[in-house]
Amino acid sequence: MTSETAVNGDDRVQVLYVGTDSDDAETLSTALERENGRFTVETVRTAPEAVARLADDTVDCLVSDYDLPEQNGIGLLETVRDEHPTLPFIIYTAQGSEAVASEAISAGVTDYLRKEPGTEQHVELTNRIFDAVDHSRSQQAVSERNRALRSYERMVNSMQEAACIYDAEGRFEIVNETIAEWYDTTRAALEGQTSRLVPRIRAEGETDRYQELLDGTREQLSGEIEAEFPGHGHAVVAYQLTPLVVDGVIDGIVGVARDVTDRKEREQKLLRNKRAIDEAPVGVVITDPGQTDNPLIYANDHYRDLTGYSLPELLGKNCRMLQGENTDPESVATMRDAIDAEERVTVELRNYRKDGTEFWNRVRIAPVRDEDDGTVVNYVGFQQDITERKRREKRLEETSSRLEALFENSPDMIDVLDADGTICDVNQRFCAELGYDESEVLGRSIWEFDLTFDAEDVQTQLSGFSVDERRKFEGLYERRDGSTMPVEVHLLRLSLDGEDRFLAISRDITERKEREQELEQQNEQLEQFASVVSHDLRNPLTVARGRLELLREESDSEHIDAIDGAHQRMDTLIDDLLTLARDGTSPASPVVVDLEPFVQTCWQNVDTKAATLRTDIARPIRADESRLRQLFENLVRNAVEHGGDDVTVTVGELADGFYVADDGPGIPVADRGDAFDAGYSTAAEGTGFGLSIVKQVADAHGWTVRIESGADGGARFEFTDVDTVSE
């Protein structure tokens, strides 16, 4: 983040960087322009090139390395100071010393900054440039204001307004040429005569306001009056009278008058449009710079509603009446400077309503110029309550800060890639796990760290992503010391400011891989055992069935059906045992599976009796079809066995997976921890292997499965961490 400065938000800052390292120059240019969108950075390699560039065009700040060919940075500084004594000049070098810094300061350097690794150095350099440019422009503004003051003094000495000094009786003591022209006479002839205005002014009020000026009980008297002047004709005159104090004693009245006839006509024209402006959805005010303190002469209904003031309370007042304790003085100064320069300006500042409540006000001010001579006759201001927008911005800023903290302090490794697989950003964990500094990682390709993929693999994978699509896969990261670690990567495609970005969250799965290897060895042993057991069990079972058929021909004993049922149960147990033993490995070939028709097919493969199936899932997933079929068929069979012939089974969608629920008796909370164990069953005819097979399929896919209570009181099996596919 860069610090706030007084540099106008619409101004560009042209930075010239002098350095021989092209990579360093390109990195610095990119960083500075990224830190602040108003920066434009141009680079040259030598001091002569820099001097030539300064001669061609205006540069706001020059940043130079110390080590340059032909002439070092101090020499360049001394050359530049001859022609550009006030140009901000910053020495930015990795080879500096106290002696170099002292020499630079003696030569008139604006600032001196040692190069350090890391992006914080670019932020610091951005702030230093802004401070230097801001100071330079402020100095220029002071010079401009001093020149304006001298011009103003000359203008007052040759002013065209009617100006004079009256005595206690309202007679002219001193007059300027303008008053003499109005009276169609000379200054000498007019002095000593009675003013046409003073008697009318004294007669208008309930008290003698002119005498109050003489008595010192009134500091100022102003207003407008219509009169005829011999050399000027009929006019509406705006006047202002103030006591003339000499050595602490009131020794007359200073009068200044101006013909405002044209202005009054323009005001009437503006007021004719009052009704339309009153209906505007923003606050609209008009001020008169021709009057003292540029007061309001108009405020529409919305402005009055916005501020809580009535029209009489507003007219004749300056808009600063809305300012208060938390009003930003810099914004006020920006507004004042723009008005002084007769320019448009837009600022956002805290203002206060009549009842004291704060609100954020977006103020846009524009000068209104005379059609003939272009002089500013009014200012129009548009005021908009942006309090709610500011609150949203603050919430967004707070949220961004929290997300940034989460990003940096996440226990997982996080990196952000562009569409070419280049690393744009990483968190601390990524660097710590791989043994690199952030600067050594940024800008490199991800396949330099992930040995599983090459450039073609990465770009092919990234190009096939949809926005907001998520994918999960495994990789192999290589650390700085050459060691490797297997990782599980969750990849999400995002659109940030119109650009494709890929957020990769990686986790070390070394322990899981070791467990999988152990499990694979166990599975191989178990499969060998199961094959032997299956063969040794099926042979005598086949003999027993043959004998049973012979017995059925010779006898009608009631025990024959029971023996046949026992044989069938032994056959089912053998099949389930082989499933558990032989299918314990990870899915061989995951494919995209459209769940809704897939579930319907599984339903038809099971004797569901009078049960009902409901589906509410439209998003495909990636899974091994054969293993997934085992999962669904065992869950359906489990629901029918425990819920009865008329049970209803529902398959629905979760944020990162799916669920299978029934309206049967459910599984008690105390038993849910054992439900996936081999042999667990509450049904008289169950083998106890069905849910164990379900758990095995989920584990093989890397899914999480848990048992909850269904909406209708039955069992609900939830599967999460599923690799879903966005359509």
Secondary structure, DSSP 4 states (H G I P E B T S, - for coil): -PPP-SS-TT--EEEEEE-S-HHHHHHHHHHHHHH-TTEEEEEESSHHHHHHHHHHS--SEEEE-S--SSS-HHHHHHHHHHH-TTS-EEEEESS--HHHHHHHHHTT-SEEEE--SSHHHHHHHHHHHHHHHHHHHHHHHHHHHHHHHHHHHHHHHT--SEEEEE-TTSBEEEE-HHHHHHTTS-HHHHTTSBPSHHHHHHHHSSS-HHHHHHHTS-S-EEEEEEEEETTTEEEEEEEEEEEEEETTEEEEEEEEEEE-HHHHHHHHHHHHTHHHHHT-SSEEEEE-TTSTT--EEEE-HHHHHHH---HHHHTTS-GGGG--TTS-HHHHHHHHHHHHTT--EEEEEEEE-TTS-EEEEEEEEEEEE-TTT--EEEEEEEEEE-HHHHHHHHHHHHHHHHHHHHHHH-SSEEEEE-TTSBEEEE-HHHHHHHT--HHHHTTSBGGGTBTT--HHHHHHHHHTPPTT-EEEEEEEEE-TTS-EEEEEEEEEEEEETTEEEEEEEEEE-HHHHHHHHHHHHHHHHHHHHHHHHHHHHHHHHHHHHHHHHHHHHH---THHHHHHHHHHHHHHHHHHHHHHHHS-SPPSS-EEE-HHHHHHHHHHTS--TT-EEEEE----EEE-HHHHHHHHHHHHHHHHHHH-TT-EEEEEEETTEEEEEESSS---GGGTTTTTSTT---STT--S-HHHHHHHHHHHHT-EEEEEE-TTSSEEEEEES--B---
